[in-house]
């Protein structure tokens, strides 16, 4: 057992392994070799080994899997505080979108930004998440709506992992909104979206494909065409589904074996049943619910009863969830929707990893998995969902590399 690269002792482990609750191992230790977990368990049971290349005393902290934010639009340009003010003065989200605001406001700003400017504007938002123990991040496109601008967003998303210590999963969301130059020609725009997939995939920019299936977005039939194009290139799919109305999007994405259906405030019993059969993850986005002052919560009790895995994410975006704290999203999921702290924490680790197709790599502390951890100065794991506006993260390990938490810019 000699040759460990990193050994962390004097920690309490929350492994979150299947069927173990929090998977608590008090007075534990964890060892890393070649960027992966080589051993973990009670410190008293540690096998004999030679000196590790690096040994760290965790100081009695709790150690969890690194947090996973599995739904963000965090690479974008511009600001939409004017729309926030308009909503507080009585305008609805749909009113703003139909008047040329909403997503199209961010599209104009993002198209106008250079790649360097887009990266520069996005890094502080991402750094705020990383300061709270996030080690894996999904980043969607969808604010370009033409091939050149969508490719620019996805290239910036890939570059994030070069300039910050985080693993990035990219999602192509060309079917996010109808650009003005396609007004009245939504089917033609969907043709263009489907045609974008091949060059983006060939450039290695896409890990998954998403769409916005909604009255102010795209129809189920149009969404299905996007999914067919994704399937032709071997790309998994996910869907913005049932946020404002029930378009049976959850059933649709489940039929394609989709990774996730996200939002789900208007999810039907049929949608739940389809997701259960397909293994599609329900990604809950309390930031958007809170920010839009929604009053229709997702059917949490029914999802729980059906055994549908529930992930929690920030949905960071400039219009409906300018949220850069996954810890706050966990608290919101508990206080607004009555998830238990254990469900919420598993939602930002185990099930978030599954929503990205990475369950075999991250999300739990198990031998062989990638060594992505967060260390916390807390008394018990539930504290991560309890405190509001408090960040107890004291260290992070990315791919076996120890670092101090980033300071949010």
C-alpha positions as CSV (number, residue, x, y, z in Angstrom):
1,X,0.0,0.0,0.0
2,X,3.0,2.3,-0.3
3,X,3.1,5.1,-2.8
4,X,0.1,7.2,-1.9
5,X,0.2,10.7,-3.3
6,X,-1.9,12.3,-0.6
7,X,-3.1,11.1,2.8
8,X,-5.7,13.1,4.8
9,X,-6.1,12.2,8.4
10,X,-8.1,13.5,11.4
11,X,-11.3,14.0,9.4
12,X,-14.9,12.7,9.6
13,X,-16.0,11.3,6.3
14,X,-19.5,11.7,4.8
15,X,-19.1,9.1,2.0
16,X,-22.8,9.4,0.8
17,X,-22.4,5.8,-0.6
18,X,-25.6,4.1,-1.7
19,X,-27.9,3.0,1.2
20,X,-25.7,4.5,3.9
21,X,-27.5,7.8,4.7
22,X,-24.7,10.3,5.0
23,X,-22.3,7.4,5.1
24,X,-20.6,8.8,8.3
25,X,-17.1,7.5,9.2
26,X,-15.9,9.4,12.3
27,X,-12.2,9.7,13.0
28,X,-11.4,8.6,9.5
29,X,-8.7,9.0,6.9
30,X,-8.6,9.0,3.1
31,X,-5.8,8.2,0.7
32,X,-5.2,9.3,-2.9
33,X,-3.1,7.8,-5.7
34,X,-3.0,9.0,-9.3
35,X,-5.8,11.4,-8.7
36,X,-8.2,8.7,-7.4
37,X,-9.3,7.4,-4.0
38,X,-7.0,4.6,-3.1
39,X,-8.3,3.9,0.4
40,X,-10.7,5.3,3.0
41,X,-12.1,4.2,6.4
42,X,-11.5,4.6,10.1
43,X,-8.0,5.9,10.7
44,X,-7.5,3.0,13.2
45,X,-8.0,0.5,10.3
46,X,-5.6,2.2,7.9
47,X,-3.3,-0.4,6.2
48,X,0.4,-0.1,6.8
49,X,1.9,2.1,4.1
50,X,5.1,4.0,3.4
51,X,5.1,7.7,3.9
52,X,2.7,9.5,1.5
53,X,4.1,12.1,-0.8
54,X,1.9,14.6,1.0
55,X,0.1,14.2,4.3
56,X,-2.5,16.6,5.6
57,X,-4.1,16.9,9.0
58,X,-7.8,17.7,8.5
59,X,-8.1,19.3,11.9
60,X,-11.3,17.4,12.8
61,X,-13.2,18.8,9.7
62,X,-15.9,16.9,7.9
63,X,-14.9,15.7,4.4
64,X,-17.5,15.2,1.7
65,X,-17.5,14.6,-2.0
66,X,-16.8,17.8,-3.9
67,X,-20.1,19.6,-4.7
68,X,-21.5,19.4,-8.2
69,X,-23.5,22.2,-9.7
70,X,-25.3,20.3,-12.5
71,X,-27.3,23.2,-14.1
72,X,-25.9,26.6,-14.9
73,X,-25.9,29.3,-17.6
74,X,-22.9,30.9,-15.9
75,X,-21.0,31.9,-19.0
76,X,-22.8,35.0,-20.2
77,X,-22.3,38.7,-20.7
78,X,-24.4,41.6,-19.4
79,X,-26.8,42.2,-16.5
80,X,-30.6,42.1,-16.2
81,X,-31.3,44.0,-13.0
82,X,-33.6,46.2,-15.0
83,X,-35.9,43.2,-15.6
84,X,-35.7,42.3,-11.9
85,X,-37.0,45.8,-11.2
86,X,-39.7,45.5,-13.9
87,X,-41.0,42.3,-12.4
88,X,-41.3,44.0,-9.0
89,X,-43.3,46.7,-10.7
90,X,-45.8,44.1,-12.1
91,X,-44.4,42.7,-15.3
92,X,-44.3,38.9,-15.7
93,X,-41.4,36.8,-17.0
94,X,-43.5,36.1,-20.2
95,X,-44.3,39.9,-20.6
96,X,-40.6,40.7,-20.5
97,X,-39.7,37.9,-23.0
98,X,-42.3,38.9,-25.5
99,X,-41.2,42.6,-25.3
100,X,-37.7,41.5,-26.5
101,X,-36.1,41.2,-23.0
102,X,-35.4,38.1,-21.1
103,X,-33.1,35.7,-22.8
104,X,-32.7,37.9,-25.9
105,X,-31.3,40.7,-23.8
106,X,-28.5,38.4,-22.7
107,X,-28.1,37.1,-26.3
108,X,-27.3,40.6,-27.5
109,X,-24.7,41.2,-24.8
110,X,-23.1,37.8,-25.3
111,X,-22.9,38.0,-29.0
112,X,-21.2,41.4,-28.7
113,X,-18.6,40.2,-26.2
114,X,-15.2,38.9,-27.3
115,X,-14.1,35.5,-26.1
116,X,-11.7,37.1,-23.6
117,X,-14.4,39.5,-22.3
118,X,-16.8,36.6,-21.9
119,X,-14.3,34.6,-19.9
120,X,-13.4,37.7,-17.8
121,X,-17.0,38.4,-16.9
122,X,-17.7,34.8,-16.1
123,X,-14.7,33.9,-13.9
124,X,-15.9,35.8,-10.8
125,X,-19.2,34.1,-10.8
126,X,-17.6,30.7,-11.1
127,X,-15.0,31.5,-8.4
128,X,-17.8,32.2,-6.0
129,X,-19.1,28.6,-6.5
130,X,-15.6,27.1,-6.2
131,X,-15.1,29.0,-2.9
132,X,-18.0,26.9,-1.5
133,X,-16.5,23.5,-2.4
134,X,-17.8,23.0,-5.9
135,X,-15.4,20.8,-7.9
136,X,-17.6,20.0,-10.9
137,X,-19.7,22.4,-12.9
138,X,-22.1,22.2,-15.8
139,X,-22.1,25.1,-18.2
140,X,-24.7,25.6,-20.9
141,X,-24.6,27.6,-24.1
142,X,-27.8,29.2,-25.3
143,X,-27.0,32.9,-25.3
144,X,-25.5,32.9,-28.8
145,X,-28.3,31.3,-30.9
146,X,-26.0,31.2,-34.0
147,X,-23.2,28.8,-34.7
148,X,-20.3,31.3,-34.2
149,X,-21.7,32.6,-30.9
150,X,-22.7,29.2,-29.5
151,X,-19.2,27.9,-30.3
152,X,-17.7,31.0,-28.6
153,X,-19.6,30.3,-25.4
154,X,-18.7,26.6,-25.4
155,X,-15.0,27.4,-26.0
156,X,-15.1,29.8,-23.1
157,X,-16.7,27.0,-21.0
158,X,-13.9,24.6,-21.9
159,X,-11.3,27.3,-21.0
160,X,-12.8,27.7,-17.5
161,X,-11.2,24.4,-16.6
162,X,-7.8,25.7,-17.8
163,X,-7.9,28.9,-15.6
164,X,-9.8,27.6,-12.5
165,X,-9.5,24.3,-10.5
166,X,-12.9,22.8,-11.6
167,X,-14.1,20.1,-13.9
168,X,-16.5,21.4,-16.5
169,X,-19.3,19.5,-18.3
170,X,-20.6,21.5,-21.4
171,X,-24.2,21.4,-22.7
172,X,-25.3,22.8,-26.0
173,X,-28.6,24.7,-25.6
174,X,-29.1,26.2,-29.0
175,X,-32.9,25.6,-28.6
176,X,-33.1,28.2,-25.8
177,X,-35.0,31.0,-27.5
178,X,-36.1,32.1,-31.0
179,X,-33.7,34.8,-32.3
180,X,-35.4,37.8,-33.9
181,X,-34.1,37.0,-37.4
182,X,-36.1,33.8,-37.2
183,X,-39.3,35.5,-36.0
184,X,-42.3,33.4,-37.2
185,X,-40.0,30.7,-38.5
186,X,-39.4,28.5,-35.4
187,X,-39.2,25.3,-37.4
188,X,-36.5,26.8,-39.7
189,X,-34.5,27.8,-36.6
190,X,-34.7,24.3,-35.2
191,X,-33.3,23.1,-38.5
192,X,-30.4,25.5,-37.9
193,X,-30.0,24.2,-34.3
194,X,-29.8,20.6,-35.5
195,X,-27.2,21.6,-38.1
196,X,-25.0,23.2,-35.4
197,X,-24.6,20.0,-33.4
198,X,-22.2,18.3,-35.9
199,X,-19.5,21.0,-36.1
200,X,-19.7,21.7,-32.3
201,X,-19.4,18.0,-31.6
202,X,-16.5,17.6,-34.0
203,X,-14.7,20.4,-32.3
204,X,-15.1,18.6,-29.0
205,X,-17.2,21.3,-27.4
206,X,-20.3,19.4,-26.4
207,X,-21.0,16.8,-23.7
208,X,-24.8,16.9,-23.8
209,X,-27.7,18.7,-25.6
210,X,-30.5,20.6,-23.9
211,X,-33.7,22.5,-25.0
212,X,-36.3,24.8,-23.5
213,X,-39.6,23.1,-24.0
214,X,-42.2,25.7,-23.1
215,X,-44.9,28.0,-24.4
216,X,-42.4,30.7,-24.8
217,X,-39.7,28.3,-25.9
218,X,-40.1,25.3,-28.3
219,X,-42.8,22.7,-28.8
220,X,-42.4,19.0,-27.9
221,X,-42.2,18.2,-31.6
222,X,-39.5,20.7,-32.2
223,X,-37.6,19.5,-29.1
224,X,-37.8,15.9,-30.4
225,X,-36.1,17.0,-33.6
226,X,-33.2,18.4,-31.6
227,X,-33.0,15.2,-29.5
228,X,-32.9,13.1,-32.7
229,X,-30.0,15.2,-34.0
230,X,-28.2,14.7,-30.7
231,X,-28.8,11.0,-30.8
232,X,-27.2,10.8,-34.3
233,X,-24.0,12.2,-32.8
234,X,-24.1,10.0,-29.7
235,X,-24.8,12.8,-27.3
236,X,-27.0,12.4,-24.2
237,X,-30.0,14.8,-23.8
238,X,-31.6,16.8,-21.0
239,X,-34.5,19.2,-20.9
240,X,-35.8,22.4,-19.3
241,X,-39.2,20.9,-18.6
242,X,-42.5,21.9,-17.0
243,X,-41.2,25.2,-15.5
244,X,-44.2,27.4,-16.5
245,X,-46.7,24.9,-17.8
246,X,-47.0,21.1,-18.4
247,X,-45.8,20.5,-22.0
248,X,-45.1,16.8,-21.2
249,X,-41.5,17.5,-21.6
250,X,-40.5,15.1,-18.8
251,X,-42.2,12.3,-20.6
252,X,-40.4,13.2,-23.8
253,X,-36.9,13.4,-22.4
254,X,-37.5,10.2,-20.5
255,X,-38.4,8.5,-23.7
256,X,-35.0,9.4,-25.0
257,X,-33.3,8.1,-21.9
258,X,-32.4,11.6,-20.9
259,X,-29.9,12.4,-18.2
260,X,-32.3,14.9,-16.5
261,X,-35.5,16.9,-16.6
262,X,-34.9,20.3,-14.9
263,X,-37.3,22.8,-13.1
264,X,-40.4,20.6,-13.0
265,X,-42.8,22.9,-11.1
266,X,-45.7,21.7,-13.3
267,X,-44.6,18.1,-13.5
268,X,-47.5,15.6,-13.9
269,X,-47.9,12.1,-12.5
270,X,-47.3,10.7,-16.0
271,X,-44.0,12.6,-16.1
272,X,-42.9,11.2,-12.8
273,X,-43.7,7.7,-13.8
274,X,-41.8,8.1,-17.1
275,X,-38.7,9.5,-15.3
276,X,-38.7,6.7,-12.8
277,X,-38.7,4.1,-15.5
278,X,-36.0,5.8,-17.5
279,X,-33.8,6.7,-14.5
280,X,-34.0,10.4,-15.5
281,X,-32.9,12.7,-12.7
282,X,-35.2,15.5,-11.5
283,X,-33.0,18.6,-11.2
284,X,-34.5,21.1,-8.8
285,X,-33.7,24.8,-9.2
286,X,-35.0,26.7,-6.1
287,X,-33.1,29.9,-7.1
288,X,-35.4,30.5,-10.1
289,X,-38.5,29.6,-8.1
290,X,-37.4,32.1,-5.4
291,X,-36.3,34.8,-7.8
292,X,-39.5,34.6,-9.9
293,X,-41.6,34.5,-6.7
294,X,-43.3,31.3,-8.0
295,X,-46.0,29.7,-5.9
296,X,-46.2,26.3,-7.6
297,X,-43.5,24.0,-6.1
298,X,-42.3,20.9,-7.8
299,X,-44.1,17.7,-6.6
300,X,-41.4,16.8,-4.1
301,X,-43.4,14.3,-2.1
302,X,-44.5,12.4,-5.3
303,X,-41.0,12.4,-6.7
304,X,-39.7,11.0,-3.3
305,X,-42.5,8.4,-3.2
306,X,-41.7,7.3,-6.7
307,X,-38.0,7.0,-6.0
308,X,-37.0,9.5,-8.7
309,X,-33.5,10.8,-7.8
310,X,-33.5,14.6,-7.1
311,X,-30.6,16.8,-7.7
312,X,-30.2,20.4,-6.6
313,X,-28.4,23.1,-8.6
314,X,-28.1,26.9,-8.8
315,X,-29.4,27.5,-12.3
316,X,-27.1,30.5,-12.3
317,X,-28.3,32.9,-15.1
318,X,-28.7,36.6,-15.3
319,X,-32.5,36.7,-15.7
320,X,-34.2,34.3,-13.3
321,X,-31.5,33.0,-10.9
322,X,-28.4,35.2,-10.4
323,X,-27.3,32.7,-7.7
324,X,-23.7,31.9,-7.1
325,X,-24.1,29.9,-3.9
326,X,-24.9,26.2,-4.1
327,X,-25.0,26.1,-0.3
328,X,-27.8,28.7,-0.4
329,X,-29.6,26.6,-3.0
330,X,-29.4,23.6,-0.6
331,X,-31.0,25.7,2.1
332,X,-33.7,26.9,-0.2
333,X,-34.5,23.4,-1.3
334,X,-35.0,22.5,2.3
335,X,-36.9,25.5,3.5
336,X,-39.1,26.2,0.4
337,X,-39.7,22.6,-0.6
338,X,-39.1,20.5,2.5
339,X,-36.2,18.4,1.2
340,X,-34.4,16.8,4.1
341,X,-30.8,18.0,4.6
342,X,-29.6,14.5,3.6
343,X,-31.7,14.6,0.4
344,X,-30.4,18.1,-0.4
345,X,-26.7,17.2,0.1
346,X,-27.1,14.0,-1.9
347,X,-28.8,16.2,-4.5
348,X,-25.6,18.4,-4.9
349,X,-23.3,15.3,-5.0
350,X,-24.6,11.9,-5.8
351,X,-27.6,12.8,-7.9
352,X,-26.0,15.9,-9.5
353,X,-23.2,13.6,-10.7
354,X,-25.8,11.3,-12.2
355,X,-27.5,14.2,-13.9
356,X,-24.2,14.8,-15.8
357,X,-23.6,11.2,-16.6
358,X,-20.7,11.1,-14.2
359,X,-22.0,8.9,-11.4
360,X,-19.1,6.4,-12.0
361,X,-16.6,9.1,-11.5
362,X,-17.7,11.6,-8.8
363,X,-20.5,12.2,-6.3
364,X,-19.5,9.8,-3.5
365,X,-16.4,8.8,-1.6
366,X,-15.6,5.4,-2.9
367,X,-12.3,3.6,-3.8
368,X,-11.5,4.2,-7.5
369,X,-13.5,7.4,-7.9
370,X,-11.9,10.7,-8.7
371,X,-10.4,12.4,-5.7
372,X,-12.6,15.5,-5.6
373,X,-13.4,16.5,-1.9
374,X,-14.5,19.4,0.1
375,X,-13.5,19.9,3.8
376,X,-15.9,21.8,6.1
377,X,-15.6,23.3,9.6
378,X,-19.0,22.0,10.7
379,X,-20.4,19.9,13.6
380,X,-22.4,17.6,11.3
381,X,-23.3,17.2,7.6
382,X,-26.7,18.8,8.0
383,X,-25.0,22.1,8.8
384,X,-24.3,22.5,5.1
385,X,-28.0,23.0,4.5
386,X,-28.7,24.9,7.7
387,X,-26.7,28.2,7.8
388,X,-27.7,31.1,5.5
389,X,-24.9,33.2,4.1
390,X,-22.1,31.3,5.9
391,X,-19.4,29.4,4.1
392,X,-17.6,26.8,6.3
393,X,-15.4,25.4,3.5
394,X,-11.8,25.2,4.7
395,X,-10.1,23.2,2.0
396,X,-10.8,21.5,-1.4
397,X,-9.1,18.6,-3.2
398,X,-9.4,18.6,-7.0
399,X,-8.3,15.4,-8.8
400,X,-6.1,14.7,-5.8
401,X,-4.6,18.2,-5.5
402,X,-5.0,20.0,-2.2
403,X,-5.9,23.7,-2.4
404,X,-7.2,26.3,-0.1
405,X,-10.7,27.5,-1.0
406,X,-10.8,30.2,-3.6
407,X,-11.9,33.6,-2.4
408,X,-15.0,34.7,-4.2
409,X,-14.2,37.8,-6.4
